[in-house]
Amino acid sequence: MKITGRPDAEQANVLICVVCTIAIVSVIGANVLLNCVTRFNAASSQVRAWKESLYAAEAGGDIAYAEVRKTILDRTNAFSGWTYSGGVYTKAPVTFGGNNLKTNSRADTFWVDPNGNPWYRIRSQGTAPVMGLKRVTMDDRMGPNTRGDSLLRKIDFNYDHFTATYGANGDNTNQTLVSVNTPQMTRRVELVAAPMTPFEAAIKAGGTFYGLGSAAYVDSFRSTTGAYDPNVRNTPTDPRFVDARAGTVEINSAIATIMGSIFGNVYTNGGSVTKNTTSITGVIDNNVPFSLPPFTMPDVTNWSFVSNPSAVGGNTTISPPAAGTASRPNYYLVSSFSTNGVLTVNPYVVNGTVQETYVAIHVTGDIGSNSGQGATITTANHVHLQIYFDGNFGAKAQNIINQSGYAGNLQFYGISPTDPSVQQTVDLNSGGSASAGFAAVFYAPSANLTINGGPDITGAVVCKNFYSNGNVHWHYDRALDAMGDAVDYRVASYVEDTR
Amino acid sequence: MKLSASIKQSGSTLAELMVGLSISSVIAAAAITASVGLQKSFNAVDQFFATQMQQIRIIDYLARDVNRGLAVTTSVDLQSVTVSVPNYLIQAGDAEAIANPSSIGTPRTPTISYTTTGPQVNYSASPSSVVYQINGMSIVRIENGVVTTIASSTDQLVPQTTDVELANTEYTNSTITFQPVFTSGGQTASRTGTTLCSTAYLRNKRRG
């Protein structure tokens, strides 16, 4: 047998070299993998969870906002299924989406405005699970006083940091340690749902718009700062100038033919405003959709019912037995208003002193007619009259007599037909002198409104389709934008609790 | 059996050693060069992704503040953004805090005021101010005077924000670019290739 020199030792050297090489390569590979996984963790899981938790929070806000809207549009079902305690409505947590997002929300009335309309505060939180490794990102290494991502995207790895630090309501009370099953991120938003009053614009049409005449104009003023003055709208130095150019026209369709001069803004929904657009002093925005929900009769439970009269004939006078209030007016239920009916509403008087008097009339049929004389309605000074009608309305402009001159003191509300095949109409015809007109407001979101001739109108209208072929002089009173019962809600404020 | 007298003595000649050393040197040089290149490349890629994360962070910060903002203004060079945000939490020194020190850090109940443009929701007499700006190689966020570095990179991060204000809405378009350490197609091209875009609407300014 021939023994060669030290073959085992040479093989061991090779093995050591191979092991070292593998070790070095493995360390490099592990380093690369570690970095890649950390980046992936941050980019894919944490950033995604951060965004999704906001989506969840906003979804919770939308859920609560929908319930707030129901307090007007669907009263019997508002906050159905919610818990009510201590003035706060609370919604049980809802889990949704493929990533098991979770949201819960609460709503409370934090203020009631002078019109008696409640303002709601909505607090909502959204939670999204953070997939992947339980790690903060590498970018927390930026500097001694810089924590990078974790300062922005706060991850609850084991405990809900918000509840532990600030309490469940964020008011520094009842701080408790609440463990979380999986890492998660939670974001919190607070919305304010503000009541939308009926008359926020001079003319608001949910459908098409045609008008006004070529020599017509729409301007504005604010009755609380002085009477209407036609010179203000062309006097920039006048402090009332800003209020004189707020005759805004809002149209929720693309079919909008604008004529005359608009001293205010014009909004359409996908339209291209045509004709004389150079006569629009404000902004033209063709991307402003809005909705006009059907109008229903308000809850009259707390109103002060007066049984007589129950019909308006040739000459009917209402003298209320009490002054009433805005939230509890004298309420009359009128089953018929003859074609040429004449209605006069007087104020309540105590010992010779005229009282501010609040009257509401519900006419369950038509008022007047679009031909002939039509209805005549006179409301005396100090009377605040609201007329609700189920059918159509027809009157000459000169026969709508509001002796106070304030449009807000004579309000007409067209109750939307429940039968979709029925088209409600409001016809305002010319009559008398060229400048004959009225001070009143119409809220009839389901009615087609037609104005013939060129009356002088102080007030506002909300309707479905708007048509006017005359040289109307239209003065919108900006004091109207804070008047009337809420007809819907809008989100007026948005803040995020970034703690 | 006959054993050999001794293990055979053998060796390399100087020439063989020189050849072997040369080959080893070449292999070692190649390995070192490749390793250094690999390390540089890895560093560049790592730096690239790290800066991308910083891009995302800047965008997320901006979007959060713009979403809850009341107004946004940008500087002429578009590299400084000022966002006015509701003063949601009671801070030390605020009137509420002076009246009730335990209220510090708690949310405010909003109040309503009527202005010439309609009702307005207020969380305090004056809103907070949040400023984003470049400070050397860093992007800083300053809220009520408190400076926070939200991104710091040698890759020359450049944020640009354009504020678009319409009649009844407002939004911002932001782009963040950086200059990668490794450039191959020229600096302009390499910077353009890193652009990250974002649009954020001010939730407090809605249409309709």
Interface residues (C-beta under 8 A of the other chain):
Chain A: M1 K2 I3 G5 I28 V32 N35 R39 A42 A43 V47 W50 K51 F110 W111 D113 W119 R121 T137 M138 D139 M142 G143 N145 T146 G148 D149 L151 L152 R153 Y166 G170 D171 N172 E190 V192 A194 E200 V242 D243 N265 Y267 G282 V283 D285 N287 V288 P289 F290 D481 A482 R490 V491 A492 S493 Y494 V495 E496 D497 T498 R499
Chain B: M1 S4 I7 K8 L38 F42 D46 F49 A50 Q52 M53 Q54 I56 R57 D60 Y61 R64 N67 R68 V85 P86 Y88 L89 S102 G105 T106 P107 T109 P110 T111 I112 Y114 T116 G118 P119 V121 Y123 T148 T149 I150 A151 S152 L166 A167 N168 R203 N204 R206 R207 G208
